[in-house]
Amino acid sequence: LIPVLTSLFDHIGENSYGSVQLLGEIQLAAYRIFNTVYFLGASKSIFTEANRPALGACLAAFSSAFPVAFLEHEYNTINKDCIFADNEQIAKLGLPSSAQEIWPDMPTFQQLVDQITQLANSESAYEEAPHIIEVILPMLCSYLSLWWDHGPSNMANKGVAEE
């Protein structure tokens, strides 16, 4: 299933179909897929050890396709493509008002960067935190390449007033 999901998200990301295809109930299912694959990739099971690179590739593909800055929840309410910005969708699907209420353990961008920084500063071996190298780094690289242009510093450079 992981290679199929990776191919699907790669295709959606490469063709910029995320804001068209990953909406409503499908976006909710995609959040669930992300959450499951992320926590599977971060676990220490025998299955995960053998498949961690594939899980990281899947999350990287997901990050390039998903039309929501899912690691920076504070931006969800102003993103027209986010299910949590649409009160009608929230009511229709019986959702709480934010992704954090459904998945409280979903990492934030800053938490992931802090994990990477801690690993780098500790000079730990790969074996101590393989999920950072094989899951988090590919996911963040893909996430940043998509969302960097939407950040506050780039919006100011484009003449858009910051709030």
N, C-alpha and C positions, 0 to 999 in steps of 0.2 A: 504494500500500500504506500509506503514512503516514497519509492521511486515514481509512482503514479502522481502523488500529490506534488512532488518536486517538479515534474514535467508540467503539470497543470499550472502551478504558480509561476514557473518560468515563462510559460506561454502568455499568461495574463499580464505579467510584468513587462515582458519584452514588447508587447503590443499595446501597453497602457490601457488595458481593459478593466483594471481594478475598480475605477470609479463608475463603471457601467455594470459590471458583473457582480461585484462583491458588496451588495446593498441589502438592506432589510434582513430577512431571516437567513439569507445566505451569509451575510456578514456576521451574524450571531454564530452560525455554525463555524465560520472561519476563525472567530475568536476561540471557540472551543478546540478546534484543531490545533491552533497555535499553542494554547495552554497545555494541551496533552503532549504534543511533540516536544515542547520546551522542557517540561518536567521529566519526561522520559529521557531526554538528552542529558539532563543534569543529574539523573540518578546513577547509581553504581551497580546496576544489575549486570549479569553476564550478557544478556541480550543487548543491553546498551553499549557495553564495551565493544562488541563486534560491529555495532551499527551506528555508533556516534557520528562518524563523518557524514553518513547519509542523512542523519537527523539534522546536523548542522546545515547541510546543503538544502534540505527542505525548508528550514527556517529562513535561510538566506533568500530563497526563492519567494517565500511568503512575504518577507519584508519588502521585496522589490515590487510586489503586486498589490499589497493591501493599501486601500485608499485612506487609511486613518493612521495618524501618528500614535500607534498603539502603545508605545513605550513612554509617551509623554501625555498622560491622561488629561492634563490641564488644558490641552488644545482641542479635546474632543467636542466640547460644546460649541465651538466656533467653526467646526468643519462640517460643511453641508453634506458631505458623504458619510458622516458618522451616524450610526444608528442611535447613539446616545445624545445627539443634537436635535433629534426629531421627537417632540413630545407625543405626536400621534403614533409613531412607531413604538415608543416606550409603552404607551397605554395599550396599543393593539396586542403587543407581544407579552404584556404583563411583566416588563422589565423594571428593575430599579433604575435610578437616574444615572448611574455610572458603571463603567466596567469594573472598577475596583470593588464595588459591592458584590458583584457576581464572582470575580476572581481576585480575592484580596491578596493572594500570594503571587500574582503576576508581577514580575519585576518592572521597575521603572528604568528609564535610560540612565539616570544618575546611579542607581544601584548597580547596574551592569558595569558602568565605567569604573565605579569604586572597586568592584571585584577584580577587574583587569589591573587597575593601579596597585591594589594590594598584592596581587600575584607578581607583578613586575618589581615592586619594591622589596618583596621578601626573597627574591631570587630563588623561588621554589622550583622544583623539578616538574616537568610535564605530568608525571605520574600523580602528583598531589592534586592537580586540578585540570584534568584533560577536557572537561566540559567547557572551560573558558577558551581554550585554544580551538577546539573542534566544533563548538556550538555557538558560544556567545560572540566570538570575534567575526565569524562569517556573517552572522545575523546582523551585527552592528554595522559592519562595512556596507552591507546591502541597504540597511535602514538609512544610514547617513547619506549614501549616494542619492537616495530618493528624496529625503526630507531636508537636506542642507539648504537648498534654495528657498525653502519656505520659512526659514528661521528669522528671528528678529533682526540680526545683523545684515542679512541679505535683503530683507524687505526695506530697511532704511537706505541701502545702496540703490534700490530701485525707485526711490522717491515715495515710498509708501510710509505714511506717518505711523510711528509706533504708538501704542496705547499706553 
